[in-house]
Amino acid sequence: MISSLEITGLLVDWSNGDEVALEKLLPLVEKELHRLAHRQLRKMQPGNTLQTTALINETYLVLIKQNQVHWQNRAHFFGIAARLMRRILLNYLRDGQRLKRGGNAVRVSLSEATAISEAKADEFIALDDALEKLALFDERKSRVVELKFFGGLNVEEIAEVLKISNSTVVRDWVMAKAWLAREISDGNQ
């Protein structure tokens, strides 16, 4: 079993420009990235056409370009990966909705057509919009939701990434969930 310290060491080495560290790191984090991607896609309708591997590949392509990030630890890495996956999924959903409405009338094959139900896509986008509003006045609560809901991090990992106590994470999570539920329900009226 690979330790969190070993992954952190490789992340730090990669931040310092060691390309060999990146080559050693990727196989170690691939399983966790797969779990994150699978979790993200499971929240969408079963008929969606975006595959777990495709989401991982898109995330990987962005992650390897992150040469300005000074990785703190494993939780920081997966927090960034979760944020990237969220952005990739939202772009995918928004592109699918735009295509359904005739925007950029581009021909796509049937295998490329979006099969996500419009209602589920709308829910996902509404959550993202509400999360963006929350971030305007409370960035930390927004990050807690992002790391927990989109990243699948646990309370201890979120506390580590945000450098706050576990009890603060729990309190922020409860308050943010209530705020988001109200915001989304108000938006649907």
C-alpha positions, -999 to 999 in steps of 0.1 A, spaced: 0 0 0 13 34 -10 15 59 19 1 94 18 36 106 27 51 89 -4 25 106 -26 32 139 -9 69 135 -15 64 128 -52 41 158 -55 67 181 -39 94 167 -61 71 172 -92 65 208 -80 102 213 -80 105 202 -116 113 165 -112 96 149 -143 106 114 -130 85 121 -99 55 128 -122 60 94 -140 61 76 -106 32 96 -92 6 90 -120 2 52 -115 -1 58 -78 -30 83 -81 -47 67 -110 -70 45 -89 -81 75 -68 -87 96 -98 -108 68 -113 -128 67 -80 -134 105 -82 -144 104 -118 -167 75 -113 -183 93 -84 -188 124 -105 -204 105 -133 -226 84 -111 -244 116 -101 -255 121 -137 -281 100 -155 -271 64 -163 -274 71 -200 -246 97 -202 -220 92 -229 -190 106 -210 -169 77 -198 -149 76 -166 -117 71 -186 -124 102 -208 -130 123 -177 -98 110 -161 -79 117 -193 -92 153 -196 -83 159 -160 -49 144 -164 -42 167 -194 -49 197 -173 -31 185 -142 2 178 -160 2 215 -171 0 226 -135 37 235 -132 30 266 -112 12 248 -84 33 240 -53 16 208 -41 12 207 -4 0 171 0 -22 143 -13 -54 160 -2 -44 193 -20 -38 173 -52 -71 156 -51 -89 188 -42 -75 204 -74 -84 173 -94 -120 174 -81 -123 211 -91 -110 203 -125 -134 174 -130 -163 196 -119 -153 222 -146 -149 196 -173 -183 180 -164 -200 214 -164 -185 223 -198 -197 190 -211 -232 195 -198 -234 231 -210 -221 221 -245 -247 193 -246 -275 217 -238 -262 242 -263 -262 215 -290 -297 204 -281 -309 239 -286 -292 242 -320 -263 264 -309 -232 261 -332 -251 237 -354 -222 213 -356 -228 178 -369 -220 151 -344 -222 113 -347 -248 95 -326 -221 81 -304 -211 117 -296 -246 129 -289 -253 137 -253 -277 113 -237 -279 129 -203 -314 138 -193 -320 175 -196 -335 176 -161 -304 161 -145 -281 184 -164 -302 213 -153 -299 202 -117 -262 199 -119 -258 233 -135 -282 249 -110 -260 235 -82 -229 249 -98 -246 283 -103 -257 283 -66 -222 273 -56 -207 302 -75 -231 326 -57 -221 311 -23 -184 316 -32 -191 353 -37 -197 358 0 -183 327 16 -154 311 -4 -146 286 23 -181 271 26 -181 269 -12 -148 250 -12 -160 227 15 -190 217 -7 -168 214 -37 -143 192 -20 -170 170 -3 -196 168 -30 -175 169 -62 -142 156 -48 -155 130 -24 -130 140 3 -138 132 39 -139 158 67 -103 152 78 -90 156 42 -111 188 37 -97 202 70 -62 194 58 -67 211 24 -83 242 38 -62 243 70 -92 245 93 -105 222 121 -127 192 115 -156 208 134 -154 239 112 -157 217 81 -188 200 96 -203 233 105 -196 248 71 -210 217 53 -243 219 73 -247 256 67 -237 255 30 -261 226 23 -290 246 38 -281 277 19 -277 258 -14 -310 240 -9 -328 273 -3 -310 290 -32 -318 262 -57 -354 260 -46 -358 298 -49 -343 296 -84 -369 269 -94 -399 291 -85 
